[in-house]
Amino acid sequence: MASEKYQVKVNDQDYKVEVVPNSGEIRMNGMPLELDLKGDARKGFHLLKDQKSYQIQILEADYDSKEFLIEVNGEAYPVKGADRFDLLLKDLGMEHLANAAVNDLKAPMPGLVLDIKVQPGDTIKKGQALLVLEAMKMENVLKAESDAVVKEVRCETGQAVEKNQILIEFEA
């Protein structure tokens, strides 16, 4: 099985990450990484690298845009990821297709609506926070993928939602 390749941007610095399946081997910018990682997204992670200890928390996660805010030993870092499909689109000169306008916002996972930040008629900008969804005890801020006008909000605060349920509809 071929290795999985990713590109990660942290504080405007790009890193090429390669994961070799079934071996646990990870390379960053071509160099092997020796990591000891324990924990989970809800409680946080403990990482040992080069005999140095790091405490890691995921503060914000936007899985659709692959943007995260990660805290490492008390300092926050914005992280932007790209998987093999994003990299392929970029290689083909088609990366703009991933940012095409959408007609609705769907729940990326099952969860509980904590806050709705828009209402029908609002004009929104790409990247604007639309809704806060709690999933696995983490707050996920769902953001606009493009500029749009809110047509209808199809959920309410405190409502449990299922994956792919339409939460907000936009005008075409």
C-alpha positions as CSV (number, residue, x, y, z in Angstrom):
1,M,0.0,0.0,0.0
2,A,1.3,3.4,-1.0
3,S,2.1,6.1,1.6
4,E,-0.4,8.8,2.4
5,K,0.8,12.3,1.7
6,Y,-0.4,15.5,3.4
7,Q,0.6,19.1,3.4
8,V,0.2,21.1,6.7
9,K,0.6,24.8,7.1
10,V,1.5,26.1,10.6
11,N,2.0,29.8,11.1
12,D,2.6,30.3,7.3
13,Q,5.2,27.6,7.2
14,D,4.5,24.5,5.0
15,Y,5.4,20.9,6.0
16,K,5.1,17.9,3.8
17,V,4.0,14.9,5.9
18,E,4.0,11.3,4.7
19,V,2.5,8.4,6.6
20,V,3.5,4.8,5.7
21,P,0.5,2.5,6.4
22,N,0.9,-0.5,8.7
23,S,4.4,0.5,9.7
24,G,3.7,3.5,11.8
25,E,6.5,5.4,10.0
26,I,6.0,9.2,9.6
27,R,8.2,11.5,7.6
28,M,8.1,15.3,7.7
29,N,9.8,17.1,4.8
30,G,11.5,13.7,3.9
31,M,13.0,13.1,7.3
32,P,11.7,10.3,9.6
33,L,9.9,11.4,12.8
34,E,10.2,9.5,16.0
35,L,7.0,10.3,18.0
36,D,5.3,8.9,21.0
37,L,1.7,10.2,21.0
38,K,-0.9,9.3,23.5
39,G,-4.4,10.6,24.2
40,D,-7.5,11.6,22.2
41,A,-9.3,14.7,20.8
42,R,-11.6,15.1,23.8
43,K,-9.0,14.9,26.6
44,G,-6.0,16.2,24.7
45,F,-2.7,14.6,23.6
46,H,0.7,14.0,25.2
47,L,3.5,13.9,22.7
48,L,7.2,12.9,23.3
49,K,9.6,14.0,20.5
50,D,13.4,14.0,21.0
51,Q,12.9,13.4,24.7
52,K,10.8,16.6,25.0
53,S,7.3,16.6,26.3
54,Y,4.4,18.5,24.7
55,Q,0.8,18.9,25.9
56,I,-1.6,19.4,22.9
57,Q,-5.2,20.4,22.8
58,I,-7.4,21.0,19.8
59,L,-9.2,24.3,20.5
60,E,-11.1,24.7,17.3
61,A,-11.7,22.3,14.4
62,D,-13.3,23.1,11.0
63,Y,-13.1,19.7,9.2
64,D,-14.6,21.0,6.0
65,S,-11.9,23.6,5.4
66,K,-9.3,21.5,7.3
67,E,-8.5,24.4,9.5
68,F,-7.7,23.9,13.2
69,L,-6.5,25.9,16.2
70,I,-4.1,23.8,18.2
71,E,-2.6,24.6,21.6
72,V,0.8,23.3,22.3
73,N,2.2,23.8,25.8
74,G,-0.1,26.8,26.3
75,E,0.6,28.5,22.9
76,A,-2.0,28.5,20.2
77,Y,-1.2,27.7,16.5
78,P,-3.4,28.0,13.5
79,V,-3.1,24.8,11.3
80,K,-4.3,24.3,7.8
81,G,-4.2,20.9,6.3
82,A,-4.4,19.4,2.8
83,D,-5.0,15.7,2.1
84,R,-4.0,13.8,-1.1
85,F,-7.2,14.9,-2.9
86,D,-6.4,18.6,-2.2
87,L,-2.8,18.1,-3.3
88,L,-4.0,16.3,-6.5
89,L,-6.4,19.1,-7.4
90,K,-3.6,21.6,-6.8
91,D,-1.2,19.6,-9.1
92,L,-3.9,19.6,-11.8
93,G,-4.5,23.4,-11.4
94,M,-8.0,22.7,-10.2
95,E,-7.8,23.7,-6.5
96,H,-10.5,26.4,-7.0
97,L,-13.0,23.5,-7.4
98,A,-12.7,22.7,-3.7
99,N,-13.9,26.3,-3.0
100,A,-17.0,26.3,-5.2
101,A,-20.1,27.9,-3.9
102,V,-22.5,25.6,-2.0
103,N,-26.3,25.9,-1.5
104,D,-26.4,24.7,2.1
105,L,-24.4,23.9,5.2
106,K,-24.6,20.3,6.3
107,A,-23.6,18.9,9.7
108,P,-20.2,17.3,9.2
109,M,-20.9,14.9,12.1
110,P,-23.7,14.2,14.6
111,G,-23.8,16.7,17.4
112,L,-25.6,19.3,19.4
113,V,-26.2,22.9,18.0
114,L,-24.8,25.2,20.7
115,D,-25.1,28.6,18.9
116,I,-26.4,29.9,15.6
117,K,-24.6,33.1,14.6
118,V,-26.7,34.0,11.5
119,Q,-30.3,34.5,10.5
120,P,-32.3,34.5,7.3
121,G,-31.4,37.5,5.1
122,D,-27.9,37.9,6.5
123,T,-25.1,38.5,3.9
124,I,-22.1,36.4,4.9
125,K,-18.5,36.3,3.8
126,K,-16.3,33.3,3.2
127,G,-14.8,32.1,6.5
128,Q,-17.5,33.8,8.7
129,A,-18.7,31.7,11.6
130,L,-22.2,30.4,11.0
131,L,-22.9,27.9,13.8
132,V,-21.3,26.2,16.7
133,L,-21.7,22.4,16.8
134,E,-20.7,20.3,19.8
135,A,-19.5,16.8,18.9
136,M,-17.5,14.5,21.1
137,K,-17.4,17.2,23.8
138,M,-15.6,19.5,21.4
139,E,-17.0,22.8,20.1
140,N,-16.7,23.0,16.3
141,V,-17.2,26.4,14.6
142,L,-18.8,25.8,11.2
143,K,-17.8,28.6,8.8
144,A,-19.0,29.8,5.4
145,E,-17.3,28.2,2.5
146,S,-18.1,31.2,0.2
147,D,-19.8,34.5,0.2
148,A,-23.6,34.0,0.3
149,V,-27.0,35.2,1.6
150,V,-28.7,33.1,4.3
151,K,-32.1,31.8,2.9
152,E,-33.2,29.6,5.8
153,V,-31.9,28.3,9.1
154,R,-33.1,24.8,9.5
155,C,-32.0,24.1,13.1
156,E,-32.3,25.7,16.5
157,T,-30.0,26.1,19.5
158,G,-30.1,22.9,21.7
159,Q,-31.1,20.7,18.8
160,A,-29.4,17.3,18.2
161,V,-28.5,16.9,14.6
162,E,-27.3,14.0,12.4
163,K,-24.4,13.8,10.0
164,N,-25.3,15.5,6.6
165,Q,-28.4,17.1,8.0
166,I,-29.0,20.5,6.3
167,L,-28.5,23.2,9.0
168,I,-28.5,26.4,6.9
169,E,-29.7,27.0,3.4
170,F,-28.3,29.7,1.2
171,E,-29.8,31.7,-1.7
172,A,-28.7,30.4,-5.1
